[in-house]
Amino acid sequence: MEYAENILGTIGNTPLVKMNKTVEEIDALVLAKYETFNPGNSVKDRMAVKMVEDAEKKGLLKPGGTIIEGTSGNTGMGLALVAIVKGYKMICVLSDKQSKEKMDILRAVGSEVVVCPTDVEPDDPRSYYSTSKRLAEETPNSWYVNQYDNLANRQAHYETTGPEIWKQTDGKVTHFVVGVGTGGTISGVGKYLKEQNPEIKIWGIDTYGSVFKKYHETGIFDEKEIYPYVTEGIGEDILPKNVDFDVIDGFTKVTDKDAAVYTQKLAKEEGFFLGNSAGAAVKGLLQLKDHFTKDDVVVVLFHDHGSRYVGKMYNDDWMRKMGYIE
């Protein structure tokens, strides 16, 4: 008989899927690493398990404890699944720009959800960074995950996602493209792939309102780059410790409008029902097309599932209201 001991045993080994119509203008073979096949429907399941197991080993998380994390929704879902299986409580702290679906899904799996304003500085006591830390200080027997600076995040991708991509492409991958938020995925996968072949190029997708691209190119953390944006799950107004800028070859920025429009395109042209960051990733891929040749094998990672965005990027009334479609 073939079965997993619990739901966590189904994480990883997600498929690579060839992209067709959306990337017709790109000469290379473009393959999507399709992370919604994880049980929590996102890439974040991988690092959720790794961070919890790491905290258990270090004695930071004790039996019956409470896991507390600031999340744009997907890490919260991964952690919630781990909490259920391992018997922990879960408190998720989200900013108010996250979709209602994400909040509802987290509550559906038994998490407590705390919502904070988006348009405040990271060190403002109302921000979701500050609120997460405060709750961890106030809650007995709790552990604050801090996916941004918790290096078990990128280690999870070094140990699982990177080796999977290398094996699935038979070592022929030439470029890896992915949206950057905490930096765990790009840094872990990038480190592993460059160890196998230093010629592999690692490209990050950033958003307008985020600091990554300018910091990577100049070493300057420019607060003028920071302003509110709509795209979910990528970009930052801080520099997480998980971002290893040394393994990243470059960034391209994608507008909120393009990210939203291309999210719909992926669903209608490829049958890929994916989240908002996938739209940003595929538009970024098209912006980078001059970097690819017909012999290249480009892997783009898609983070999460379209069910999280039904009221936003997949809702034409919302899209019109935002001025993204006529």
C-alpha positions in Angstrom: 0.0 0.0 0.0 1.2 3.5 -0.8 0.2 6.3 1.5 1.6 9.3 3.4 1.7 9.1 7.3 0.1 12.5 7.4 -0.5 15.5 5.1 3.0 16.8 5.6 4.4 13.7 3.8 2.8 15.1 0.5 4.9 18.2 0.5 7.5 18.6 -2.4 8.2 16.7 -5.6 5.9 19.1 -7.5 5.8 18.8 -11.3 7.5 20.8 -14.0 5.0 21.9 -16.7 6.0 23.3 -20.2 4.6 26.7 -20.9 3.2 27.4 -24.3 1.0 30.3 -25.5 1.9 32.9 -22.9 5.6 32.6 -23.7 5.4 32.3 -27.5 7.8 35.2 -28.0 10.5 33.5 -25.9 12.9 31.2 -27.9 13.8 29.0 -24.9 12.0 26.0 -23.4 10.1 27.5 -20.5 9.1 25.2 -17.7 6.9 26.1 -14.7 7.8 24.7 -11.3 4.2 24.3 -10.2 4.1 24.7 -6.4 0.4 24.7 -5.9 0.5 20.9 -5.9 1.7 21.1 -2.3 -1.1 20.4 0.2 -1.4 24.0 1.4 -1.4 25.1 -2.3 1.9 27.0 -2.1 5.7 26.8 -2.1 5.7 28.0 1.5 4.7 24.5 2.8 8.3 23.5 2.2 9.9 26.0 4.6 7.0 25.9 7.1 7.9 22.3 7.9 11.7 23.0 8.0 11.3 26.1 10.2 9.1 24.3 12.7 11.4 21.2 12.9 14.4 23.5 13.3 12.7 25.3 16.2 11.8 22.0 17.8 15.5 20.8 17.6 16.7 24.1 19.1 14.1 23.9 22.0 12.4 27.2 20.8 9.0 25.5 20.2 7.7 23.3 23.0 4.8 20.8 23.2 1.4 22.6 23.2 3.0 25.9 22.2 1.7 28.7 20.0 3.3 29.5 16.6 3.1 33.2 15.7 3.9 34.6 12.3 3.5 37.7 10.1 2.5 36.4 6.7 0.9 37.4 3.4 -1.1 34.2 3.8 0.8 31.3 2.3 3.4 30.8 5.0 0.6 31.0 7.5 -1.3 28.2 5.7 1.9 26.0 5.6 2.5 26.6 9.3 -1.2 26.0 10.1 -1.0 22.5 8.5 2.2 21.8 10.5 0.6 23.1 13.7 -2.5 20.8 13.2 -0.4 17.7 12.7 2.0 18.5 15.5 -0.5 19.8 18.0 0.4 23.5 18.2 -1.8 26.6 18.2 -1.4 29.1 15.3 -1.7 32.9 15.2 -1.3 34.5 11.8 -0.7 38.3 11.5 -1.7 39.7 8.1 -1.7 43.2 6.5 -5.0 44.5 5.3 -4.0 44.4 1.6 -4.1 40.6 1.7 -7.2 39.0 0.0 -10.2 38.1 2.1 -9.9 34.5 0.7 -6.5 34.2 2.4 -7.9 35.3 5.8 -10.9 33.0 5.4 -8.8 30.0 4.5 -6.5 30.5 7.5 -9.5 30.6 9.8 -10.9 27.5 8.1 -7.9 25.5 9.3 -8.2 26.7 12.8 -5.8 29.7 12.9 -6.4 32.9 14.7 -6.1 35.8 12.3 -4.9 39.3 13.3 -5.2 42.1 10.6 -2.9 45.1 10.6 -2.7 48.3 8.4 -0.4 48.0 5.3 0.5 51.7 4.9 2.7 52.1 8.0 6.5 51.9 8.5 7.9 48.4 9.3 8.9 49.7 12.8 5.5 51.2 13.5 3.8 49.4 16.4 0.8 48.7 14.2 2.8 47.1 11.4 2.5 43.3 10.9 6.2 42.9 11.7 5.8 44.8 15.1 2.5 43.2 15.9 3.9 39.7 15.4 6.8 40.4 17.7 4.6 41.9 20.4 2.2 39.0 20.4 5.1 36.6 20.8 6.3 38.5 23.8 2.8 38.6 25.3 1.8 35.0 24.6 3.2 32.3 27.0 4.9 29.3 25.5 5.0 30.8 22.0 7.5 31.0 19.2 7.8 33.8 16.6 8.8 32.3 13.3 10.2 35.4 11.5 10.3 33.8 8.0 12.3 36.9 6.8 15.4 36.3 8.9 14.9 32.6 9.8 17.6 30.9 7.7 15.8 27.5 7.8 13.5 29.1 5.2 16.2 29.2 2.5 17.7 26.0 3.7 14.4 24.2 2.9 14.8 25.3 -0.7 18.5 24.4 -0.8 17.6 20.9 0.4 14.4 20.2 -1.7 13.4 22.7 -4.4 16.8 23.2 -5.9 17.7 19.5 -6.1 14.2 18.7 -7.6 14.7 21.3 -10.4 18.2 20.0 -11.2 16.9 16.4 -11.4 13.8 17.2 -13.3 15.7 19.1 -16.0 18.4 16.4 -16.1 20.9 19.2 -15.2 20.0 21.2 -18.3 18.5 24.2 -16.5 20.2 27.4 -17.6 18.0 30.1 -15.9 15.9 30.2 -12.8 13.3 33.0 -12.5 11.2 33.7 -9.4 9.4 36.4 -7.4 11.3 37.6 -4.3 9.6 38.3 -1.0 11.4 36.7 2.0 14.2 35.7 -0.4 14.2 32.1 0.8 13.2 30.5 -2.5 15.5 32.4 -4.8 18.5 32.1 -2.4 18.1 28.4 -1.5 17.4 27.3 -5.1 20.0 29.7 -6.5 22.8 28.5 -4.2 22.1 24.8 -5.0 21.9 25.3 -8.7 25.1 27.5 -8.9 26.9 24.8 -6.9 26.0 22.3 -9.7 26.7 24.7 -12.5 28.1 28.3 -11.8 26.9 29.4 -15.3 23.2 29.1 -14.3 21.6 32.6 -14.1 19.3 33.4 -11.2 16.7 36.2 -11.9 14.5 37.8 -9.3 11.1 39.4 -10.0 10.5 42.6 -8.0 7.6 45.1 -7.8 7.5 48.9 -7.9 7.4 50.1 -4.3 10.1 47.5 -3.2 13.7 48.0 -2.4 15.3 44.9 -3.9 16.3 45.9 -7.4 18.0 49.2 -6.5 19.8 47.6 -3.5 21.1 44.8 -5.6 22.4 47.2 -8.3 23.8 50.0 -6.1 24.1 48.7 -2.5 21.9 51.6 -1.5 18.8 51.0 0.7 16.7 53.8 -0.8 13.6 54.7 1.2 12.4 56.7 -1.7 11.8 53.4 -3.5 9.3 52.4 -0.9 5.6 53.0 -1.4 2.4 50.9 -1.1 1.7 48.5 -3.9 -1.1 46.0 -4.7 0.9 42.9 -5.9 0.9 40.3 -3.1 3.7 38.1 -1.9 6.7 39.7 -3.5 8.8 42.8 -2.9 9.8 44.2 0.5 10.4 47.5 2.4 13.1 45.7 4.5 16.1 43.6 3.6 15.4 40.1 4.9 18.4 38.0 6.0 17.2 35.2 3.8 18.0 37.2 0.6 21.5 36.2 -0.6 22.2 38.9 -3.1 25.4 37.2 -4.1 23.6 34.3 -5.8 21.2 36.6 -7.7 22.3 37.8 -11.1 19.7 40.5 -11.5 16.1 41.8 -10.9 13.4 43.1 -13.1 10.4 45.1 -11.8 6.8 44.5 -12.8 3.9 46.9 -12.4 0.8 46.0 -10.3 -1.3 46.3 -13.5 0.9 43.9 -15.5 1.0 41.4 -12.6 -2.8 41.4 -12.4 -3.4 41.2 -16.2 -0.9 38.4 -16.6 -2.4 36.4 -13.7 -5.6 36.3 -15.7 -3.7 35.5 -18.9 -2.1 32.4 -17.3 -5.5 31.0 -16.4 -7.1 31.7 -19.8 -4.1 30.8 -22.0 -2.4 28.0 -20.2 -5.1 26.7 -17.8 -2.7 27.7 -14.9 -5.0 28.9 -12.1 -2.4 30.7 -10.0 -1.8 33.6 -7.6 -0.9 37.2 -8.3 2.9 36.7 -8.0 2.7 34.2 -11.0 1.4 37.0 -13.2 4.3 39.2 -12.1 6.8 36.3 -12.7 5.6 35.6 -16.3 5.6 39.3 -17.2 9.1 39.6 -15.7 10.1 36.6 -17.8 8.8 38.3 -21.0 10.8 41.5 -20.0 13.9 39.3 -19.8 13.4 37.5 -23.1 16.5 39.0 -24.7 18.6 37.1 -22.1 17.4 33.7 -23.4 18.4 31.7 -26.5 16.7 28.7 -28.2 19.0 26.2 -26.5 18.2 27.5 -23.0 16.0 25.8 -20.4 14.3 28.4 -18.2 12.5 27.4 -15.0 10.0 29.8 -13.5 8.6 29.0 -10.1 4.9 29.8 -9.5 4.2 30.2 -5.8 0.5 29.9 -5.0 -3.0 29.1 -6.1 -5.7 31.2 -7.8 -8.3 30.4 -5.1 -6.6 33.0 -2.9 -7.4 35.8 -5.4 -11.0 35.1 -6.7 -12.3 38.4 -5.3 -9.4 40.4 -6.7 -7.3 39.6 -9.8 -10.0 37.1 -11.1 -12.8 39.6 -10.5 -13.4 41.9 -13.5 -15.3 44.4 -11.4 -12.3 44.7 -9.1 -9.9 44.9 -12.1 -12.0 47.7 -13.7 -12.1 49.5 -10.3 -8.3 49.4 -10.2 -8.1 50.6 -13.8 -6.3 47.4 -14.9 -8.9 46.6 -17.7 -11.3 48.7 -19.7 
